[in-house]
Amino acid sequence: QVQVVESGGGLVQPGGSLRLSCAASGTIFRVDAMGWYRQVPGSQRELVATVVFNGSTTYEDSVKGRFTISRGNAKKTVYLQMNSLRPEDTATYYCNVRALSPLGVRDHWGQGTQVTVSS
């Protein structure tokens, strides 16, 4: 079984920074991609940033130039550095790990971490 745990959320003023962390554990044969999504109540979960096995990254347009996704050396960790935060970045942020485990290739989700941008 694969477990995904996020950390690093909190309350920050507009213009501030936060760094989210995500670690996957369990029986993982291969990590194909890791990413961050966010969701506000009443809305669909949306992609924020992803990094695939070869290191290629993608970003949602509104976070380009402000957020940076990176992988840890163990390749089972991923970070999201968020700078110049705006009130509209307020959401619950979820880590997604697409990995090969004994159950096959599946998406695994963390429990979410709250980010609130407010003065």
Backbone hydrogen bonds in HBPLUS format (Angstrom, degrees):
<---DONOR---> <-ACCEPTOR-->    atom                        ^
c    i                          cat <-CA-CA->   ^        H-A-AA   ^      H-
h    n   atom  resd res      DA  || num        DHA   H-A  angle D-A-AA Bond
n    s   type  num  typ     dist DA aas  dist angle  dist       angle   num
A0003-GLN N   A0025-SER O   2.91 MM  22  5.24 162.0  1.94 139.3 145.2     1
A0025-SER N   A0003-GLN O   2.89 MM  22  5.24 153.5  1.96 146.8 153.7     2
A0005-VAL N   A0023-ALA O   3.04 MM  18  5.48 160.9  2.08 148.5 154.3     3
A0023-ALA N   A0005-VAL O   2.99 MM  18  5.48 156.0  2.05 147.3 154.0     4
A0007-SER N   A0021-SER O   2.90 MM  14  5.25 139.5  2.07 147.2 149.1     5
A0021-SER N   A0007-SER O   2.84 MM  14  5.25 166.4  1.85 151.4 154.0     6
A0010-GLY N   A0114-GLN O   2.90 MM 104  6.12 118.6  2.28 140.2 157.8     7
A0116-THR N   A0010-GLY O   2.90 MM 106  6.12 169.7  1.91 157.4 156.9     8
A0012-VAL N   A0116-THR O   2.89 MM 104  6.31 156.3  1.95 164.0 171.5     9
A0118-SER N   A0012-VAL O   2.93 MM 106  6.29 146.7  2.04 150.4 159.0    10
A0016-GLY N   A0013-GLN O   2.94 MM   3  5.49 152.5  2.02 143.8 145.6    11
A0015-GLY N   A0085-LEU O   2.70 MM  70  4.85 167.9  1.71 144.0 148.3    12
A0085-LEU N   A0016-GLY O   3.09 MM  69  5.50 174.2  2.09 152.4 153.2    13
A0018-LEU N   A0082-MET O   2.93 MM  64  5.24 149.9  2.02 143.6 153.3    14
A0082-MET N   A0018-LEU O   2.78 MM  64  5.24 169.1  1.80 178.3 177.8    15
A0020-LEU N   A0080-LEU O   2.91 MM  60  4.99 164.2  1.94 141.2 141.6    16
A0080-LEU N   A0020-LEU O   2.90 MM  60  4.99 151.8  1.98 137.7 141.3    17
A0022-CYS N   A0078-VAL O   2.86 MM  56  5.23 127.5  2.14 155.3 168.2    18
A0078-VAL N   A0022-CYS O   2.93 MM  56  5.23 153.1  2.00 143.4 150.5    19
A0024-ALA N   A0076-LYS O   2.89 MM  52  5.40 161.0  1.92 163.9 169.7    20
A0029-PHE N   A0100-LEU O   2.73 MM  71  5.41 160.1  1.77 163.5 168.6    21
A0100-LEU N   A0030-ARG O   2.73 MM  70  5.07 162.0  1.76 152.3 158.7    22
A0032-ASP N   A0098-ARG O   2.80 MM  66  5.54 150.8  1.88 152.7 162.4    23
A0053-PHE N   A0032-ASP O   2.94 MM  21  5.05 126.6  2.23 155.1 144.0    24
A0033-ALA N   A0098-ARG O   3.35 MM  65  5.20 156.5  2.41 138.1 139.6    25
A0098-ARG N   A0033-ALA O   2.89 MM  65  5.20 170.5  1.90 151.6 154.6    26
A0034-MET N   A0051-VAL O   2.94 MM  17  5.53 160.0  1.98 156.4 162.6    27
A0051-VAL N   A0034-MET O   2.82 MM  17  5.53 156.8  1.88 167.2 174.7    28
A0035-GLY N   A0096-ASN O   2.87 MM  61  5.11 152.7  1.95 147.7 151.4    29
A0096-ASN N   A0035-GLY O   2.82 MM  61  5.11 163.8  1.85 147.2 149.0    30
A0036-TRP N   A0049-ALA O   2.77 MM  13  5.37 160.9  1.80 161.2 167.1    31
A0048-VAL N   A0036-TRP O   2.82 MM  12  5.44 155.0  1.88 153.7 150.0    32
A0049-ALA N   A0036-TRP O   3.21 MM  13  5.37 157.9  2.26 139.4 143.5    33
A0037-TYR N   A0094-TYR O   2.83 MM  57  5.11 160.5  1.87 151.5 158.0    34
A0094-TYR N   A0037-TYR O   2.72 MM  57  5.11 160.4  1.76 140.9 148.0    35
A0038-ARG N   A0046-GLU O   2.88 MM   8  5.45 152.8  1.95 149.0 157.9    36
A0046-GLU N   A0038-ARG O   2.81 MM   8  5.45 167.8  1.82 159.4 160.6    37
A0039-GLN N   A0092-THR O   2.93 MM  53  5.36 144.0  2.06 140.7 152.3    38
A0092-THR N   A0039-GLN O   2.98 MM  53  5.36 177.2  1.98 149.8 149.2    39
A0043-SER N   A0040-VAL O   3.02 MM   3  5.59 153.4  2.09 147.1 146.2    40
A0060-GLU N   A0048-VAL O   2.87 MM  12  5.09 154.6  1.94 147.4 143.3    41
A0050-THR N   A0058-THR O   3.02 MM   8  5.33 151.8  2.10 139.7 145.6    42
A0058-THR N   A0050-THR O   3.02 MM   8  5.33 147.4  2.13 141.0 146.1    43
A0052-VAL N   A0056-SER O   2.96 MM   4  5.55 155.8  2.02 153.7 161.0    44
A0055-GLY N   A0052-VAL O   2.88 MM   3  5.39 163.0  1.91 123.0 127.3    45
A0063-VAL N   A0060-GLU O   3.06 MM   3  5.76 156.4  2.12 122.6 129.5    46
A0064-LYS N   A0061-ASP O   3.32 MM   3  5.44 154.8  2.39 104.4 111.5    47
A0066-ARG N   A0063-VAL O   2.94 MM   3  5.34 159.7  1.99 132.3 136.4    48
A0067-PHE N   A0063-VAL O   2.97 MM   4  5.53 160.1  2.01 165.0 161.9    49
A0083-ASN N   A0066-ARG O   3.01 MM  17  5.12 156.7  2.07 133.2 140.1    50
A0068-THR N   A0081-GLN O   2.84 MM  13  5.06 148.3  1.94 141.2 151.2    51
A0081-GLN N   A0068-THR O   2.83 MM  13  5.06 162.9  1.86 157.0 154.1    52
A0070-SER N   A0079-TYR O   3.09 MM   9  5.27 154.0  2.16 136.7 140.9    53
A0079-TYR N   A0070-SER O   2.75 MM   9  5.27 160.7  1.79 158.0 163.2    54
A0072-GLY N   A0077-THR O   2.94 MM   5  4.99 162.4  1.97 123.0 125.0    55
A0075-LYS N   A0072-GLY O   2.99 MM   3  5.31 157.8  2.04 110.8 118.0    56
A0089-ASP N   A0086-ARG O   2.88 MM   3  5.40 163.9  1.91 119.2 124.5    57
A0090-THR N   A0087-PRO O   3.06 MM   3  5.64 164.8  2.08 117.4 121.7    58
A0091-ALA N   A0115-VAL O   2.99 MM  24  5.54 146.8  2.10 147.0 157.4    59
A0115-VAL N   A0091-ALA O   2.90 MM  24  5.54 163.7  1.93 161.1 166.5    60
A0093-TYR N   A0113-THR O   2.82 MM  20  5.26 172.0  1.82 150.6 147.8    61
A0113-THR N   A0093-TYR O   2.86 MM  20  5.26 147.2  1.97 139.2 149.8    62
A0110-GLY N   A0095-CYS O   3.08 MM  15  5.40 146.8  2.19 150.2 155.0    63
A0097-VAL N   A0108-HIS O   2.86 MM  11  5.12 158.0  1.91 148.4 155.0    64
A0108-HIS N   A0097-VAL O   2.82 MM  11  5.12 147.7  1.92 137.6 148.6    65
A0099-ALA N   A0106-ARG O   3.03 MM   7  5.78 154.5  2.10 163.6 160.7    66
A0106-ARG N   A0099-ALA O   3.02 MM   7  5.78 158.0  2.07 156.2 156.2    67
A0101-SER N   A0104-GLY O   3.04 MM   3  5.20 166.3  2.06 126.9 129.7    68
A0104-GLY N   A0101-SER O   2.85 MM   3  5.20 167.3  1.86 122.7 125.1    69
